[in-house]
Amino acid sequence: MGDSSAAYIRVVQHLIEKCLLFNMTKEECMVALSKHADIIPVITSTVWNELEKENKEFFEVYWRNRSEMNSSCTLQVMMAGDDE
């Protein structure tokens, strides 16, 4: 792999890390990077998959936290509906 290819992958990785800060799914990240950074979705997907392989523990916690956040939001919406 050439220096420019490695640099490009590092940029994609950095952008994925930004997506993770916003609690995005892989699909949301693929759409965002395609739209805002002209990154081909298959590139984002491939780099994301490699990050998941290399950082299993991080992603286990990440997905668990996302699930808990979604459950909490759903509960809040349901409770707000009861107030009406």
MMTF fields as JSON, N, C-alpha, C and O atoms, coordinates in Angstrom:
{
  "mmtfVersion": "1.0.0",
  "mmtfProducer": "UNKNOWN",
  "numBonds": 335,
  "numAtoms": 336,
  "numGroups": 84,
  "numChains": 1,
  "numModels": 1,
  "chainsPerModel": [1],
  "groupsPerChain": [84],
  "chainIdList": ["A"],
  "bondAtomList": [4, 2, 8, 6, 12, 10, 16, 14, 20, 18, 24, 22, 28, 26, 32, 30, 36, 34, 40, 38, 44, 42, 48, 46, 52, 50, 56, 54, 60, 58, 64, 62, 68, 66, 72, 70, 76, 74, 80, 78, 84, 82, 88, 86, 92, 90, 96, 94, 100, 98, 104, 102, 108, 106, 112, 110, 116, 114, 120, 118, 124, 122, 128, 126, 132, 130, 136, 134, 140, 138, 144, 142, 148, 146, 152, 150, 156, 154, 160, 158, 164, 162, 168, 166, 172, 170, 176, 174, 180, 178, 184, 182, 188, 186, 192, 190, 196, 194, 200, 198, 204, 202, 208, 206, 212, 210, 216, 214, 220, 218, 224, 222, 228, 226, 232, 230, 236, 234, 240, 238, 244, 242, 248, 246, 252, 250, 256, 254, 260, 258, 264, 262, 268, 266, 272, 270, 276, 274, 280, 278, 284, 282, 288, 286, 292, 290, 296, 294, 300, 298, 304, 302, 308, 306, 312, 310, 316, 314, 320, 318, 324, 322, 328, 326, 332, 330],
  "bondOrderList": [1, 1, 1, 1, 1, 1, 1, 1, 1, 1, 1, 1, 1, 1, 1, 1, 1, 1, 1, 1, 1, 1, 1, 1, 1, 1, 1, 1, 1, 1, 1, 1, 1, 1, 1, 1, 1, 1, 1, 1, 1, 1, 1, 1, 1, 1, 1, 1, 1, 1, 1, 1, 1, 1, 1, 1, 1, 1, 1, 1, 1, 1, 1, 1, 1, 1, 1, 1, 1, 1, 1, 1, 1, 1, 1, 1, 1, 1, 1, 1, 1, 1, 1],
  "groupList": [{"groupName": "MET", "atomNameList": ["N", "CA", "C", "O"], "elementList": ["N", "C", "C", "O"], "formalChargeList": [0, 0, 0, 0], "bondAtomList": [1, 0, 2, 1, 3, 2], "bondOrderList": [1, 1, 2], "singleLetterCode": "M", "chemCompType": "L-PEPTIDE LINKING"}, {"groupName": "GLY", "atomNameList": ["N", "CA", "C", "O"], "elementList": ["N", "C", "C", "O"], "formalChargeList": [0, 0, 0, 0], "bondAtomList": [1, 0, 2, 1, 3, 2], "bondOrderList": [1, 1, 2], "singleLetterCode": "G", "chemCompType": "PEPTIDE LINKING"}, {"groupName": "ASP", "atomNameList": ["N", "CA", "C", "O"], "elementList": ["N", "C", "C", "O"], "formalChargeList": [0, 0, 0, 0], "bondAtomList": [1, 0, 2, 1, 3, 2], "bondOrderList": [1, 1, 2], "singleLetterCode": "D", "chemCompType": "L-PEPTIDE LINKING"}, {"groupName": "SER", "atomNameList": ["N", "CA", "C", "O"], "elementList": ["N", "C", "C", "O"], "formalChargeList": [0, 0, 0, 0], "bondAtomList": [1, 0, 2, 1, 3, 2], "bondOrderList": [1, 1, 2], "singleLetterCode": "S", "chemCompType": "L-PEPTIDE LINKING"}, {"groupName": "ALA", "atomNameList": ["N", "CA", "C", "O"], "elementList": ["N", "C", "C", "O"], "formalChargeList": [0, 0, 0, 0], "bondAtomList": [1, 0, 2, 1, 3, 2], "bondOrderList": [1, 1, 2], "singleLetterCode": "A", "chemCompType": "L-PEPTIDE LINKING"}, {"groupName": "TYR", "atomNameList": ["N", "CA", "C", "O"], "elementList": ["N", "C", "C", "O"], "formalChargeList": [0, 0, 0, 0], "bondAtomList": [1, 0, 2, 1, 3, 2], "bondOrderList": [1, 1, 2], "singleLetterCode": "Y", "chemCompType": "L-PEPTIDE LINKING"}, {"groupName": "ILE", "atomNameList": ["N", "CA", "C", "O"], "elementList": ["N", "C", "C", "O"], "formalChargeList": [0, 0, 0, 0], "bondAtomList": [1, 0, 2, 1, 3, 2], "bondOrderList": [1, 1, 2], "singleLetterCode": "I", "chemCompType": "L-PEPTIDE LINKING"}, {"groupName": "ARG", "atomNameList": ["N", "CA", "C", "O"], "elementList": ["N", "C", "C", "O"], "formalChargeList": [0, 0, 0, 0], "bondAtomList": [1, 0, 2, 1, 3, 2], "bondOrderList": [1, 1, 2], "singleLetterCode": "R", "chemCompType": "L-PEPTIDE LINKING"}, {"groupName": "VAL", "atomNameList": ["N", "CA", "C", "O"], "elementList": ["N", "C", "C", "O"], "formalChargeList": [0, 0, 0, 0], "bondAtomList": [1, 0, 2, 1, 3, 2], "bondOrderList": [1, 1, 2], "singleLetterCode": "V", "chemCompType": "L-PEPTIDE LINKING"}, {"groupName": "GLN", "atomNameList": ["N", "CA", "C", "O"], "elementList": ["N", "C", "C", "O"], "formalChargeList": [0, 0, 0, 0], "bondAtomList": [1, 0, 2, 1, 3, 2], "bondOrderList": [1, 1, 2], "singleLetterCode": "Q", "chemCompType": "L-PEPTIDE LINKING"}, {"groupName": "HIS", "atomNameList": ["N", "CA", "C", "O"], "elementList": ["N", "C", "C", "O"], "formalChargeList": [0, 0, 0, 0], "bondAtomList": [1, 0, 2, 1, 3, 2], "bondOrderList": [1, 1, 2], "singleLetterCode": "H", "chemCompType": "L-PEPTIDE LINKING"}, {"groupName": "LEU", "atomNameList": ["N", "CA", "C", "O"], "elementList": ["N", "C", "C", "O"], "formalChargeList": [0, 0, 0, 0], "bondAtomList": [1, 0, 2, 1, 3, 2], "bondOrderList": [1, 1, 2], "singleLetterCode": "L", "chemCompType": "L-PEPTIDE LINKING"}, {"groupName": "GLU", "atomNameList": ["N", "CA", "C", "O"], "elementList": ["N", "C", "C", "O"], "formalChargeList": [0, 0, 0, 0], "bondAtomList": [1, 0, 2, 1, 3, 2], "bondOrderList": [1, 1, 2], "singleLetterCode": "E", "chemCompType": "L-PEPTIDE LINKING"}, {"groupName": "LYS", "atomNameList": ["N", "CA", "C", "O"], "elementList": ["N", "C", "C", "O"], "formalChargeList": [0, 0, 0, 0], "bondAtomList": [1, 0, 2, 1, 3, 2], "bondOrderList": [1, 1, 2], "singleLetterCode": "K", "chemCompType": "L-PEPTIDE LINKING"}, {"groupName": "CYS", "atomNameList": ["N", "CA", "C", "O"], "elementList": ["N", "C", "C", "O"], "formalChargeList": [0, 0, 0, 0], "bondAtomList": [1, 0, 2, 1, 3, 2], "bondOrderList": [1, 1, 2], "singleLetterCode": "C", "chemCompType": "L-PEPTIDE LINKING"}, {"groupName": "PHE", "atomNameList": ["N", "CA", "C", "O"], "elementList": ["N", "C", "C", "O"], "formalChargeList": [0, 0, 0, 0], "bondAtomList": [1, 0, 2, 1, 3, 2], "bondOrderList": [1, 1, 2], "singleLetterCode": "F", "chemCompType": "L-PEPTIDE LINKING"}, {"groupName": "ASN", "atomNameList": ["N", "CA", "C", "O"], "elementList": ["N", "C", "C", "O"], "formalChargeList": [0, 0, 0, 0], "bondAtomList": [1, 0, 2, 1, 3, 2], "bondOrderList": [1, 1, 2], "singleLetterCode": "N", "chemCompType": "L-PEPTIDE LINKING"}, {"groupName": "THR", "atomNameList": ["N", "CA", "C", "O"], "elementList": ["N", "C", "C", "O"], "formalChargeList": [0, 0, 0, 0], "bondAtomList": [1, 0, 2, 1, 3, 2], "bondOrderList": [1, 1, 2], "singleLetterCode": "T", "chemCompType": "L-PEPTIDE LINKING"}, {"groupName": "PRO", "atomNameList": ["N", "CA", "C", "O"], "elementList": ["N", "C", "C", "O"], "formalChargeList": [0, 0, 0, 0], "bondAtomList": [1, 0, 2, 1, 3, 2], "bondOrderList": [1, 1, 2], "singleLetterCode": "P", "chemCompType": "L-PEPTIDE LINKING"}, {"groupName": "TRP", "atomNameList": ["N", "CA", "C", "O"], "elementList": ["N", "C", "C", "O"], "formalChargeList": [0, 0, 0, 0], "bondAtomList": [1, 0, 2, 1, 3, 2], "bondOrderList": [1, 1, 2], "singleLetterCode": "W", "chemCompType": "L-PEPTIDE LINKING"}],
  "groupTypeList": [0, 1, 2, 3, 3, 4, 4, 5, 6, 7, 8, 8, 9, 10, 11, 6, 12, 13, 14, 11, 11, 15, 16, 0, 17, 13, 12, 12, 14, 0, 8, 4, 11, 3, 13, 10, 4, 2, 6, 6, 18, 8, 6, 17, 3, 17, 8, 19, 16, 12, 11, 12, 13, 12, 16, 13, 12, 15, 15, 12, 8, 5, 19, 7, 16, 7, 3, 12, 0, 16, 3, 3, 14, 17, 11, 9, 8, 0, 0, 4, 1, 2, 2, 12],
  "groupIdList": [1, 2, 3, 4, 5, 6, 7, 8, 9, 10, 11, 12, 13, 14, 15, 16, 17, 18, 19, 20, 21, 22, 23, 24, 25, 26, 27, 28, 29, 30, 31, 32, 33, 34, 35, 36, 37, 38, 39, 40, 41, 42, 43, 44, 45, 46, 47, 48, 49, 50, 51, 52, 53, 54, 55, 56, 57, 58, 59, 60, 61, 62, 63, 64, 65, 66, 67, 68, 69, 70, 71, 72, 73, 74, 75, 76, 77, 78, 79, 80, 81, 82, 83, 84],
  "secStructList": [7, 7, 2, 2, 2, 2, 2, 2, 2, 2, 2, 2, 2, 2, 2, 2, 2, 2, 2, 2, 2, 6, 6, 7, 7, 2, 2, 2, 2, 2, 2, 2, 2, 2, 2, 2, 2, 7, 7, 7, 2, 2, 2, 2, 2, 2, 2, 2, 2, 2, 2, 2, 2, 2, 6, 2, 2, 2, 2, 2, 2, 2, 2, 2, 2, 2, 2, 2, 2, 2, 2, 2, 2, 2, 2, 2, 2, 2, 2, 2, 2, 2, 6, 7],
  "xCoordList": [0.851, 0.0, 0.899, 1.869, 0.576, 1.362, 1.082, 0.118, 1.966, 1.795, 0.464, -0.19, 0.062, -1.189, -2.399, -3.372, -2.343, -3.44, -3.531, -4.623, -2.391, -2.369, -2.875, -3.607, -2.493, -2.946, -4.459, -5.141, -4.978, -6.418, -7.181, -8.207, -6.682, -7.326, -7.292, -8.261, -6.19, -6.115, -7.145, -7.746, -7.352, -8.368, -9.755, -10.548, -10.04, -11.341, -11.516, -12.589, -10.464, -10.527, -10.826, -11.66, -10.158, -10.381, -11.838, -12.463, -12.368, -13.75, -14.737, -15.758, -14.433, -15.276, -15.266, -16.303, -14.098, -14.011, -14.876, -15.479, -14.943, -15.834, -17.297, -18.092, -17.64, -19.007, -19.334, -20.447, -18.36, -18.575, -18.865, -19.653, -18.231, -18.494, -19.947, -20.502, -20.551, -21.951, -22.885, -24.064, -22.338, -23.12, -23.829, -24.957, -23.17, -23.751, -23.558, -22.611, -24.466, -24.287, -23.345, -23.004, -22.936, -22.076, -22.799, -22.202, -24.07, -24.836, -24.963, -24.812, -25.241, -25.335, -24.002, -23.959, -22.927, -21.588, -21.286, -20.729, -21.651, -21.424, -22.141, -21.571, -23.38, -24.155, -23.518, -23.354, -23.162, -22.582, -21.261, -21.038, -20.386, -19.087, -19.234, -18.471, -20.188, -20.44, -20.926, -20.468, -21.851, -22.461, -21.508, -21.419, -20.802, -20.025, -18.537, -17.857, -18.023, -16.58, -16.27, -15.109, -17.306, -17.125, -16.335, -15.52, -16.582, -15.95, -16.915, -18.084, -16.432, -17.263, -17.693, -16.853, -19.003, -19.499, -18.775, -18.578, -18.377, -17.692, -16.341, -15.882, -15.71, -14.447, -14.726, -14.033, -15.755, -16.125, -16.466, -16.022, -17.241, -17.639, -16.428, -16.342, -15.503, -14.308, -13.448, -12.993, -13.224, -12.408, -13.124, -12.489, -14.442, -15.23, -15.091, -14.851, -15.242, -15.139, -13.774, -13.677, -12.728, -11.377, -11.228, -10.608, -11.797, -11.756, -12.485, -12.02, -13.623, -14.36, -13.542, -13.543, -12.845, -12.014, -10.877, -10.561, -10.266, -9.102, -9.485, -8.646, -10.725, -11.165, -12.463, -13.442, -12.461, -13.679, -14.307, -15.515, -13.491, -14.034, -14.684, -15.761, -14.035, -14.601, -15.977, -16.933, -16.076, -17.339, -18.414, -19.597, -18.033, -19.029, -19.672, -20.893, -18.862, -19.37, -20.154, -21.216, -19.628, -20.282, -21.697, -22.648, -21.832, -23.148, -24.08, -25.279, -23.543, -24.368, -24.883, -26.06, -24.004, -24.413, -25.454, -26.412, -25.259, -26.244, -27.599, -28.634, -27.593, -28.83, -29.531, -30.747, -28.748, -29.318, -29.875, -30.934, -29.158, -29.643, -30.956, -31.893, -31.021, -32.248, -33.403, -34.527, -33.144, -34.187, -34.674, -35.874, -33.753, -34.099, -34.941, -35.927, -34.556, -35.311, -36.711, -37.679, -36.827, -38.128, -39.015, -40.196, -38.453, -39.207, -39.674, -40.814, -38.809, -39.179, -40.318, -41.235, -40.263, -41.324, -42.636, -43.69, -42.572, -43.778, -44.368, -45.585, -43.514, -43.993, -44.569, -45.564, -43.963, -44.473, -45.841, -46.704, -46.04, -47.334, -48.428, -49.595, -48.059, -49.038, -49.541, -50.637, -48.743, -49.112, -50.179, -50.83, -50.355, -51.29, -52.719, -53.617],
  "yCoordList": [-1.17, 0.0, 1.236, 1.304, 2.195, 3.412, 4.34, 4.172, 5.338, 6.315, 7.051, 7.316, 7.383, 8.125, 7.264, 7.774, 5.962, 5.061, 4.938, 4.97, 4.798, 4.695, 5.986, 5.952, 7.114, 8.405, 8.544, 9.053, 8.093, 8.157, 7.308, 7.735, 6.119, 5.234, 5.864, 5.754, 6.524, 7.21, 8.333, 8.55, 9.048, 10.107, 9.5, 10.011, 8.411, 7.744, 7.268, 7.424, 6.692, 6.241, 7.412, 7.295, 8.529, 9.72, 10.188, 10.539, 10.189, 10.616, 9.639, 10.057, 8.355, 7.358, 7.612, 7.526, 7.923, 8.213, 9.409, 9.436, 10.402, 11.551, 11.087, 11.533, 10.194, 9.649, 8.924, 9.027, 8.193, 7.468, 8.434, 8.122, 9.602, 10.605, 11.079, 11.501, 11.001, 11.378, 10.172, 10.254, 9.045, 7.816, 7.317, 6.828, 7.44, 6.978, 5.476, 4.891, 4.867, 3.485, 3.481, 4.532, 2.297, 2.192, 2.758, 3.481, 2.431, 2.894, 4.416, 5.05, 5.003, 6.462, 7.11, 8.141, 6.508, 7.013, 6.919, 7.85, 5.807, 5.638, 6.73, 7.301, 7.021, 8.056, 9.425, 10.2, 9.719, 11.025, 11.253, 12.327, 10.25, 10.425, 10.489, 11.189, 9.778, 9.85, 11.249, 11.838, 11.763, 13.063, 14.228, 15.145, 14.195, 15.36, 15.288, 16.314, 14.087, 13.96, 13.198, 12.91, 12.872, 12.12, 10.834, 10.467, 10.148, 8.851, 7.776, 7.756, 6.897, 5.815, 4.925, 4.501, 4.639, 3.866, 2.547, 2.17, 1.839, 0.561, 0.774, -0.101, 1.92, 2.235, 2.43, 1.873, 3.233, 3.461, 2.14, 1.882, 1.317, 0.027, -0.855, -1.479, -0.905, -1.738, -1.261, -2.067, 0.049, 0.592, 0.373, 0.004, 0.596, 0.375, -1.072, -1.334, -2.015, -3.439, -3.769, -4.533, -3.198, -3.428, -2.828, -3.43, -1.642, -1.031, -1.92, -2.096, -2.475, -3.375, -4.615, -5.066, -5.163, -6.351, -6.04, -6.839, -4.873, -4.502, -3.98, -3.949, -3.578, -2.943, -3.573, -2.874, -4.895, -5.633, -5.12, -4.894, -4.937, -4.517, -3.146, -2.931, -2.213, -0.874, -0.956, -0.348, -1.705, -1.77, -2.524, -2.214, -3.502, -4.171, -3.161, -3.15, -2.321, -1.283, -0.237, 0.21, 0.147, 1.148, 0.706, 1.473, -0.532, -1.017, -1.191, -0.935, -1.622, -1.758, -0.384, -0.239, 0.622, 1.97, 2.542, 3.187, 2.299, 2.773, 2.118, 2.781, 0.838, 0.114, 0.675, 0.867, 0.933, 1.496, 2.891, 3.242, 3.697, 5.04, 4.961, 5.708, 4.055, 3.899, 3.446, 3.923, 2.535, 2.069, 3.206, 3.342, 4.018, 5.152, 6.166, 6.682, 6.454, 7.398, 6.874, 7.633, 5.59, 4.977, 5.084, 5.416, 4.806, 4.897, 6.33, 6.546, 7.309, 8.713, 9.11, 9.823, 8.654, 8.962, 8.332, 8.962, 7.091, 6.409, 7.122, 7.278, 7.551, 8.241, 9.602, 10.027, 10.283, 11.584, 11.422, 12.288, 10.325, 10.047, 9.814, 10.106, 9.286, 9.047, 10.35, 10.395, 11.416, 12.704, 13.422, 14.343, 13.002, 13.722, 13.349, 13.872],
  "zCoordList": [0.0, 0.0, 0.0, 0.754, -0.835, -0.917, 0.241, 0.988, 0.371, 1.451, 1.34, 2.348, 0.097, -0.058, 0.316, 0.87, 0.017, 0.403, 1.918, 2.484, 2.565, 4.029, 4.655, 5.645, 4.09, 4.612, 4.445, 5.334, 3.308, 3.049, 4.061, 4.591, 4.324, 5.301, 6.687, 7.438, 7.036, 8.336, 8.417, 9.469, 7.31, 7.286, 7.499, 8.289, 6.792, 6.944, 8.386, 8.97, 8.953, 10.348, 11.274, 12.172, 11.065, 11.894, 11.777, 12.777, 10.557, 10.358, 11.006, 11.553, 10.943, 11.619, 13.124, 13.781, 13.663, 15.099, 15.459, 16.532, 14.573, 14.802, 14.809, 15.636, 13.884, 13.848, 15.151, 15.666, 15.675, 16.929, 18.075, 18.968, 18.051, 19.086, 19.05, 20.064, 17.863, 17.706, 17.816, 17.471, 18.305, 18.525, 17.271, 17.343, 16.13, 14.869, 14.695, 15.222, 13.952, 13.528, 12.329, 11.786, 11.931, 10.749, 9.527, 8.73, 9.381, 8.227, 8.226, 7.182, 9.392, 9.485, 9.137, 8.465, 9.593, 9.312, 7.816, 7.234, 7.2, 5.764, 4.975, 4.046, 5.34, 4.656, 4.882, 3.94, 6.126, 6.452, 5.722, 5.163, 5.725, 5.069, 3.559, 2.893, 3.019, 1.58, 1.204, 0.225, 1.991, 1.699, 1.953, 1.137, 3.073, 3.493, 3.166, 3.163, 2.89, 2.641, 1.353, 1.064, 0.581, -0.673, -0.486, -1.332, 0.631, 0.887, 0.384, 0.771, -0.466, -0.996, 0.178, 0.973, 0.289, 1.433, 1.682, 2.837, 0.634, 0.848, 1.545, 2.278, 1.323, 2.009, 3.498, 4.349, 3.8, 5.198, 5.878, 6.997, 5.214, 5.773, 6.054, 7.112, 5.117, 5.277, 6.437, 7.249, 6.517, 7.61, 8.939, 9.927, 8.978, 10.201, 10.66, 11.839, 9.721, 10.071, 10.658, 11.618, 10.089, 10.614, 12.012, 12.888, 12.214, 13.548, 14.56, 15.686, 14.156, 15.05, 15.393, 16.538, 14.404, 14.651, 15.611, 16.493, 15.434, 16.241, 17.63, 18.53, 17.806, 19.061, 19.554, 19.817, 19.676, 20.043, 21.339, 21.399, 22.366, 23.665, 23.575, 24.131, 22.877, 22.723, 22.071, 22.552, 20.978, 20.246, 21.017, 20.876, 21.825, 22.668, 23.61, 23.771, 24.227, 25.131, 24.339, 24.772, 23.181, 22.334, 21.966, 22.111, 21.488, 21.076, 22.274, 22.164, 23.414, 24.614, 25.051, 25.384, 25.052, 25.447, 24.49, 24.916, 23.187, 22.196, 22.446, 22.379, 22.73, 22.987, 24.224, 24.23, 25.268, 26.497, 26.245, 26.765, 25.438, 25.113, 24.347, 24.631, 23.374, 22.585, 23.464, 23.3, 24.393, 25.303, 26.179, 26.417, 26.658, 27.506, 26.738, 27.265, 25.497, 24.671, 24.392, 24.44, 24.102, 23.84, 25.07, 24.963, 26.231, 27.475, 27.718, 28.132, 27.465, 27.654, 26.721, 27.129, 25.475, 24.514, 24.965, 24.888, 25.434, 25.897, 27.107, 27.206, 28.021, 29.222, 28.86, 29.447, 27.912, 27.481, 26.831, 26.975, 26.121, 25.493, 26.511, 26.252, 27.675, 28.739, 29.34, 29.899, 29.228, 29.814, 28.998, 29.491, 27.759, 26.883, 27.129, 26.469]
}
